[in-house]
Amino acid sequence: MTDEPVDIIMPMLREMRGEMREMRGEMQGMKQQLDKLESGQKTIRQALTADTMMSKFVTGDFEERIFELERKVEALTKGK
């Protein structure tokens, strides 16, 4: 008789085990995708940081040049 609980348990356990394997595989694939996304975000953050630093460097260089020109103009106007 296959209607008895003892006869139903083993097939159900096998089915559950198979489903768990499938879910593990899917979760592993999702984990790999998340790792790729995190790696891409890290690269973008690094690029933005580098861009910000370059902008500050260039801005600082221009400010220094402008300050130097202002001092020269001031010296020329005082000299006259």
Residue frames as qw, qx, qy, qz and C-alpha x, y, z in Angstrom:
[[0.000, 0.888, 0.460, 0.000, 0.00, 0.00, 0.00],
 [0.465, 0.292, 0.001, 0.836, 1.47, 3.33, -1.06],
 [0.246, -0.773, -0.229, -0.538, -0.95, 5.41, 0.95],
 [0.726, -0.572, -0.268, 0.273, 0.82, 4.72, 4.20],
 [0.107, -0.982, 0.146, 0.045, 2.90, 7.59, 5.62],
 [0.641, -0.477, 0.500, 0.333, 6.08, 5.51, 5.73],
 [0.651, 0.312, 0.549, 0.421, 5.90, 4.92, 1.97],
 [0.246, 0.912, 0.245, 0.217, 5.35, 8.62, 1.25],
 [0.419, -0.858, 0.125, 0.269, 8.15, 10.04, 3.41],
 [0.638, -0.253, 0.462, 0.562, 11.18, 8.86, 1.40],
 [0.433, 0.535, 0.481, 0.543, 9.95, 10.16, -1.99],
 [0.091, -0.968, -0.202, -0.115, 9.05, 13.49, -0.37],
 [0.544, -0.712, 0.229, 0.379, 12.49, 13.77, 1.21],
 [0.614, 0.056, 0.501, 0.607, 14.16, 13.01, -2.13],
 [0.237, 0.776, 0.423, 0.404, 12.03, 15.65, -3.82],
 [0.296, -0.951, -0.047, 0.074, 12.87, 18.19, -1.12],
 [0.645, -0.444, 0.348, 0.516, 16.57, 17.40, -1.43],
 [0.515, 0.367, 0.501, 0.591, 16.42, 17.96, -5.19],
 [0.026, 0.916, 0.301, 0.264, 14.65, 21.29, -4.74],
 [0.486, -0.824, 0.099, 0.275, 17.25, 22.36, -2.20],
 [0.642, -0.119, 0.429, 0.624, 20.05, 21.59, -4.68],
 [0.321, 0.658, 0.450, 0.511, 18.32, 23.68, -7.33],
 [0.216, -0.961, -0.160, -0.069, 17.92, 26.57, -4.91],
 [0.624, -0.577, 0.235, 0.472, 21.61, 26.36, -3.93],
 [0.558, 0.202, 0.469, 0.654, 22.57, 26.58, -7.58],
 [0.100, 0.832, 0.373, 0.399, 20.32, 29.59, -8.14],
 [0.426, -0.894, -0.033, 0.136, 21.64, 31.29, -5.02],
 [0.667, -0.301, 0.322, 0.601, 25.23, 30.70, -6.15],
 [0.401, 0.489, 0.450, 0.631, 24.42, 32.34, -9.50],
 [0.140, -0.929, -0.251, -0.234, 22.83, 35.31, -7.75],
 [0.604, -0.702, 0.096, 0.366, 25.84, 35.61, -5.44],
 [0.608, 0.021, 0.383, 0.695, 28.16, 35.74, -8.46],
 [0.179, 0.727, 0.398, 0.529, 26.02, 38.45, -10.03],
 [0.380, -0.916, -0.130, 0.002, 26.08, 40.47, -6.80],
 [0.680, -0.434, 0.216, 0.550, 29.86, 40.11, -6.63],
 [0.469, 0.347, 0.410, 0.701, 30.14, 41.45, -10.18],
 [0.069, -0.875, -0.322, -0.355, 27.88, 44.39, -9.32],
 [0.552, -0.802, -0.005, 0.229, 29.87, 45.19, -6.18],
 [0.661, -0.149, 0.312, 0.666, 33.10, 45.04, -8.15],
 [0.289, 0.589, 0.409, 0.635, 31.66, 47.42, -10.75],
 [0.280, -0.922, -0.222, -0.149, 30.48, 49.82, -8.06],
 [0.660, -0.585, 0.113, 0.457, 33.92, 49.77, -6.45],
 [0.549, 0.155, 0.376, 0.730, 35.53, 50.61, -9.79],
 [0.057, 0.782, 0.368, 0.500, 33.09, 53.47, -10.35],
 [0.479, -0.865, -0.117, 0.097, 33.71, 54.82, -6.83],
 [0.671, -0.345, 0.224, 0.617, 37.46, 54.70, -7.41],
 [0.395, 0.419, 0.411, 0.707, 37.08, 56.50, -10.73],
 [0.155, -0.887, -0.306, -0.309, 34.93, 59.20, -9.14],
 [0.605, -0.727, 0.011, 0.325, 37.44, 59.66, -6.34],
 [0.610, -0.064, 0.329, 0.718, 40.27, 59.98, -8.85],
 [0.201, 0.650, 0.420, 0.600, 38.23, 62.47, -10.89],
 [0.354, -0.908, -0.215, -0.061, 37.46, 64.53, -7.78],
 [0.653, -0.537, 0.140, 0.515, 41.11, 64.57, -6.77],
 [0.497, 0.216, 0.396, 0.741, 42.15, 65.64, -10.28],
 [0.004, -0.822, -0.381, -0.423, 39.53, 68.39, -10.27],
 [0.497, -0.847, -0.075, 0.172, 40.81, 69.66, -6.92],
 [0.661, -0.261, 0.270, 0.649, 44.37, 69.57, -8.19],
 [0.344, 0.457, 0.430, 0.698, 43.52, 71.47, -11.37],
 [0.202, -0.893, -0.315, -0.248, 41.37, 73.98, -9.47],
 [0.609, -0.701, 0.021, 0.372, 44.14, 74.49, -6.94],
 [0.590, 0.000, 0.336, 0.734, 46.63, 75.06, -9.75],
 [0.146, 0.672, 0.400, 0.606, 44.38, 77.68, -11.36],
 [0.402, -0.889, -0.220, -0.020, 43.77, 79.38, -8.03],
 [0.660, -0.469, 0.135, 0.571, 47.50, 79.54, -7.44],
 [0.440, 0.267, 0.390, 0.764, 48.08, 81.07, -10.88],
 [0.081, -0.819, -0.377, -0.424, 45.29, 83.61, -10.36],
 [0.554, -0.791, -0.108, 0.235, 46.71, 84.53, -6.95],
 [0.619, -0.208, 0.252, 0.714, 50.14, 85.02, -8.52],
 [0.246, 0.514, 0.424, 0.704, 48.66, 87.22, -11.26],
 [0.295, -0.885, -0.321, -0.162, 46.77, 89.25, -8.66],
 [0.611, -0.627, 0.030, 0.483, 50.00, 89.86, -6.76],
 [0.503, 0.077, 0.360, 0.782, 51.75, 90.98, -9.96],
 [0.029, 0.718, 0.438, 0.540, 48.89, 93.33, -10.87],
 [0.464, -0.854, -0.220, 0.081, 48.85, 94.73, -7.36],
 [0.625, -0.403, 0.153, 0.651, 52.62, 95.27, -7.47],
 [0.355, 0.326, 0.425, 0.766, 52.31, 97.00, -10.85],
 [0.136, -0.823, -0.395, -0.384, 49.49, 99.28, -9.66],
 [0.556, -0.776, -0.093, 0.283, 51.41, 100.24, -6.52],
 [0.629, -0.152, 0.259, 0.717, 54.52, 100.91, -8.55],
 [0.266, 0.560, 0.411, 0.668, 52.83, 103.51, -10.73]]
